[in-house]
Amino acid sequence: MTSRSLFTPRLLTAPVVALIIGACASQAAGRPVQTERDVAVSDEGVLRSYDVGRAQVSIPGAPRDSVLVALQAIYTKLGVDVTLLNPATGEIGNIKFSKVGRLGDTPLSRYVSCGVTATGVAADTYRVTMSLVSRVTANVAETGSTVSTQLAAYAQDVGTGTGRISCSTTGALESRLNQMLLNRFGG
């Protein structure tokens, strides 16, 4: 009987390879910075907490109110109903919405990482509950606005509805939102 290393290329799954590559790559502009910390360790596994920074983008020459209007259209185009709109604070988004499999035309696994289960990639097979909120602030030093966006999520098995899996953002949704904003304002 021969033994195999657990780290042979055949045994690496796509999420593991993406994690390794992502750890080696530099942080892209406008993507959230995520830090991980262990909360509890037992024989059954490790419970981790993720602290996610906000993804930011600066929109030169775009007044705050115009950016809020553009964000409302962008959220709708992405498949997120806007349930939070506060012009006084510059906040827009949805603090609790659920999707199964896709957000708009995009698989949820592109936007959040919830691990792999017996049925496949959890983000694509479980109900994912998310909070996506942007805050628009006027740039004091120059004309224009800055947009900070944060995505938080967890997943639950649709069949059982029990147990939650913490998800972490991949940064792709925030980056897509930022790029759509820049395109809209000629950036």
ZAMARGU-4260 file (C-alpha; in steps of 0.2 Angstrom, whole numbers, plus 5000, padded with zeros to 4 digits):
<rodrens>
0) 5000/5000/5000 | 5007/5017/4995 | 5003/5033/5004 | 4998/5049/4995 | 5002/5067/5001
5) 4986/5077/5004 | 4994/5091/4994 | 4995/5082/4977 | 4988/5093/4963 | 4974/5080/4959
10) 4967/5083/4976 | 4967/5102/4976 | 4949/5108/4973 | 4946/5124/4963 | 4941/5134/4979
15) 4958/5129/4987 | 4968/5134/4972 | 4959/5150/4971 | 4963/5153/4989 | 4981/5150/4987
20) 4982/5161/4971 | 4972/5174/4980 | 4984/5174/4995 | 4999/5177/4984 | 4991/5191/4973
25) 4992/5209/4978 | 4975/5217/4984 | 4966/5225/4969 | 4960/5243/4971 | 4942/5244/4976
30) 4942/5227/4984 | 4938/5224/5002 | 4952/5219/5014 | 4947/5203/5024 | 4956/5197/5040
35) 4952/5180/5048 | 4953/5176/5066 | 4949/5159/5075 | 4935/5161/5087 | 4934/5143/5094
40) 4943/5126/5090 | 4936/5109/5094 | 4938/5091/5088 | 4924/5095/5075 | 4933/5110/5067
45) 4938/5128/5069 | 4925/5142/5070 | 4931/5157/5061 | 4926/5175/5061 | 4929/5187/5046
50) 4932/5205/5048 | 4929/5213/5031 | 4934/5231/5027 | 4924/5241/5015 | 4928/5242/4996
55) 4930/5260/4991 | 4930/5270/4975 | 4932/5288/4971 | 4921/5296/4958 | 4928/5313/4953
60) 4916/5327/4948 | 4901/5317/4953 | 4890/5325/4966 | 4884/5314/4980 | 4865/5315/4976
65) 4869/5310/4958 | 4879/5295/4964 | 4865/5289/4975 | 4853/5290/4960 | 4866/5280/4950
70) 4868/5267/4964 | 4849/5264/4965 | 4849/5259/4946 | 4865/5249/4948 | 4858/5239/4963
75) 4842/5235/4953 | 4853/5230/4938 | 4863/5218/4949 | 4847/5210/4956 | 4847/5218/4973
80) 4831/5227/4979 | 4835/5243/4987 | 4826/5244/5004 | 4838/5256/5012 | 4839/5274/5005
85) 4844/5288/5017 | 4850/5303/5007 | 4854/5312/5024 | 4868/5299/5028 | 4871/5294/5010
90) 4867/5276/5013 | 4859/5264/5000 | 4857/5246/4999 | 4848/5231/5007 | 4852/5225/5024
95) 4844/5208/5023 | 4840/5199/5007 | 4841/5180/5002 | 4845/5172/4985 | 4848/5154/4980
100) 4860/5150/4967 | 4862/5166/4958 | 4861/5185/4960 | 4855/5192/4944 | 4864/5182/4931
105) 4879/5178/4941 | 4882/5162/4952 | 4883/5167/4970 | 4899/5158/4972 | 4907/5172/4962
110) 4903/5184/4975 | 4904/5175/4991 | 4913/5160/4998 | 4904/5149/5010 | 4914/5133/5008
115) 4910/5116/5000 | 4897/5104/5006 | 4892/5086/5001 | 4880/5093/4988 | 4893/5105/4981
120) 4898/5123/4983 | 4888/5130/4997 | 4885/5147/4989 | 4877/5139/4974 | 4866/5126/4983
125) 4862/5134/4999 | 4850/5150/5003 | 4862/5164/5005 | 4857/5179/5016 | 4866/5195/5012
130) 4868/5213/5017 | 4875/5224/5004 | 4876/5243/5009 | 4885/5257/5001 | 4889/5274/5009
135) 4892/5289/4998 | 4902/5304/5005 | 4906/5320/4997 | 4925/5323/4994 | 4929/5338/5004
140) 4946/5342/4995 | 4939/5340/4978 | 4923/5339/4969 | 4916/5322/4968 | 4911/5308/4979
145) 4918/5292/4988 | 4908/5276/4989 | 4911/5263/5002 | 4902/5246/5000 | 4902/5232/5011
150) 4895/5214/5009 | 4891/5202/5023 | 4883/5185/5021 | 4879/5168/5028 | 4871/5152/5020
155) 4858/5139/5026 | 4854/5122/5018 | 4838/5125/5009 | 4832/5107/5013 | 4834/5108/5032
160) 4834/5126/5035 | 4846/5122/5050 | 4863/5128/5054 | 4871/5144/5047 | 4888/5144/5038
165) 4898/5160/5038 | 4902/5167/5021 | 4916/5178/5016 | 4916/5190/5001 | 4926/5187/4986
170) 4926/5206/4982 | 4919/5203/4965 | 4902/5210/4968 | 4910/5226/4976 | 4922/5228/4962
175) 4908/5225/4949 | 4897/5239/4958 | 4912/5250/4958 | 4916/5247/4940 | 4898/5251/4935
180) 4899/5267/4944 | 4915/5272/4936 | 4908/5268/4919 | 4892/5278/4922 | 4902/5293/4927
185) 4915/5291/4913 | 4929/5285/4924
</rodrens>
